[in-house]
């Protein structure tokens, strides 16, 4: 089960990297946004707002690095992966609140990323729980073969 969880987490993180990369492309896009659907859904407005940067670093770039780190840690360090995924979902919820309350506009890439990080967080918490409760495999001592005498 641990391997399956790891594969799912890594696949979701790859989807997260792709989604965040699309958002990063939108951040630097100077043409009309291809995902400008209506007054409530416009990635251009969200990704060009002052909230799309954290200390001059695009939020989408933080997302790319975060997803890549989670993928690299998945399976090797399940509790650390779960902890960082929790941090990722808190950060993502903060951004979602900004879209909802301050901007009044949603970005399809951001909402997709919110769903992805929620799934990564859920699966990583399960993986951490499974790894913590995994029975320790006992190694059977191999008894040495008696020496042959001729």
C-alpha positions as CSV (number, residue, x, y, z in Angstrom):
1,X,0.0,0.0,0.0
2,X,2.9,2.4,0.7
3,X,4.2,2.0,-2.8
4,X,0.8,2.7,-4.3
5,X,0.4,5.9,-2.1
6,X,3.9,7.0,-3.2
7,X,3.1,6.6,-6.9
8,X,-0.2,8.5,-6.5
9,X,1.5,11.3,-4.6
10,X,4.3,11.6,-7.2
11,X,1.8,11.6,-10.1
12,X,-0.3,14.3,-8.4
13,X,2.8,16.3,-7.8
14,X,3.7,16.1,-11.5
15,X,0.2,17.3,-12.3
16,X,0.8,20.1,-9.7
17,X,4.1,21.1,-11.4
18,X,2.3,21.2,-14.8
19,X,-0.5,23.3,-13.3
20,X,1.8,25.7,-11.5
21,X,3.9,26.0,-14.7
22,X,0.8,27.0,-16.7
23,X,0.1,29.6,-14.0
24,X,3.7,30.9,-14.2
25,X,3.4,31.2,-17.9
26,X,0.2,33.2,-17.3
27,X,2.1,35.4,-14.8
28,X,4.5,36.5,-17.6
29,X,2.0,36.5,-20.3
30,X,1.4,40.0,-21.8
31,X,-1.3,38.9,-24.2
32,X,-5.0,38.4,-23.3
33,X,-5.4,35.5,-21.0
34,X,-6.4,32.2,-22.7
35,X,-8.4,31.2,-19.6
36,X,-10.4,34.4,-19.3
37,X,-13.8,32.8,-19.2
38,X,-15.9,35.5,-17.7
39,X,-15.9,38.2,-15.0
40,X,-15.5,35.6,-12.3
41,X,-12.9,33.3,-13.9
42,X,-9.8,35.1,-15.3
43,X,-6.3,33.7,-14.6
44,X,-4.7,36.9,-16.0
45,X,-6.3,39.1,-13.3
46,X,-5.2,36.7,-10.6
47,X,-1.7,36.1,-11.9
48,X,-1.0,39.8,-12.5
49,X,-2.3,41.0,-9.2
50,X,0.1,42.0,-6.4
51,X,-0.9,38.9,-4.5
52,X,0.8,36.7,-7.2
53,X,4.2,37.5,-5.7
54,X,5.8,36.7,-2.4
55,X,8.8,38.9,-1.8
56,X,9.2,39.3,-5.6
57,X,9.0,35.6,-6.2
58,X,6.0,34.4,-8.3
59,X,3.6,32.2,-6.3
60,X,3.5,29.8,-9.2
61,X,7.3,29.3,-9.0
62,X,6.9,28.5,-5.3
63,X,4.2,26.0,-6.3
64,X,6.5,24.3,-8.8
65,X,9.3,24.0,-6.3
66,X,6.9,22.8,-3.6
67,X,5.4,20.1,-5.7
68,X,8.9,19.0,-6.9
69,X,10.1,18.8,-3.3
70,X,7.0,16.8,-2.2
71,X,7.5,14.3,-5.1
72,X,11.2,13.9,-4.2
73,X,10.4,13.2,-0.5
74,X,7.3,11.0,-1.1
75,X,8.0,7.4,0.0
76,X,11.4,8.2,1.6
77,X,10.2,10.5,4.3
78,X,6.4,10.1,4.7
79,X,6.0,12.2,7.9
80,X,8.1,15.1,6.5
81,X,6.1,14.8,3.2
82,X,2.8,15.0,5.2
83,X,4.1,18.0,7.2
84,X,5.2,19.9,4.1
85,X,1.9,19.0,2.3
86,X,0.0,20.5,5.2
87,X,2.1,23.7,4.9
88,X,1.3,23.6,1.1
89,X,-2.5,23.4,1.7
90,X,-2.4,26.2,4.3
91,X,-0.5,28.4,1.8
92,X,-2.9,27.4,-0.9
93,X,-6.0,28.1,1.2
94,X,-4.5,31.6,2.0
95,X,-4.3,32.2,-1.8
96,X,-7.8,30.9,-2.3
97,X,-9.1,33.3,0.3
98,X,-7.4,36.2,-1.5
99,X,-9.1,35.1,-4.8
100,X,-12.5,34.9,-3.0
101,X,-12.5,37.9,-0.7
102,X,-10.1,40.4,-2.2
103,X,-10.0,39.8,-5.9
104,X,-13.4,38.4,-6.5
105,X,-12.0,36.5,-9.4
106,X,-10.9,32.8,-9.7
107,X,-8.1,31.3,-11.6
108,X,-8.7,27.8,-13.0
109,X,-5.0,26.9,-12.6
110,X,-5.1,28.0,-8.9
111,X,-8.3,26.1,-8.2
112,X,-6.9,23.0,-9.9
113,X,-3.7,23.3,-7.8
114,X,-5.9,23.6,-4.6
115,X,-7.6,20.3,-5.5
116,X,-4.2,18.7,-6.3
117,X,-2.5,19.8,-3.0
118,X,-5.6,18.7,-1.0
119,X,-5.3,15.2,-2.5
120,X,-1.5,15.2,-2.0
121,X,-2.0,16.2,1.6
122,X,-4.7,13.6,2.2
123,X,-2.6,10.8,0.6
124,X,0.6,11.9,2.4
125,X,-1.2,11.9,5.8
126,X,-2.4,8.4,5.0
127,X,1.1,7.3,3.9
128,X,2.6,8.8,7.1
129,X,0.0,6.9,9.2
130,X,0.6,3.7,7.4
131,X,4.4,4.0,7.7
132,X,4.0,4.7,11.4
133,X,1.8,1.7,12.0
134,X,3.7,-0.7,9.7
135,X,4.8,-3.8,11.6
136,X,8.5,-4.1,11.9
137,X,9.7,-7.0,9.8
138,X,11.7,-9.4,11.9
139,X,14.8,-10.8,10.4
140,X,15.3,-14.5,10.9
141,X,18.8,-15.2,12.1
142,X,20.5,-17.6,9.8
143,X,22.3,-20.3,11.7
144,X,25.8,-20.9,10.5
145,X,26.3,-24.2,8.7
146,X,28.4,-26.7,10.6
147,X,31.9,-27.0,9.2
148,X,32.4,-30.2,7.2
149,X,35.2,-32.5,8.3
150,X,36.7,-34.8,5.9
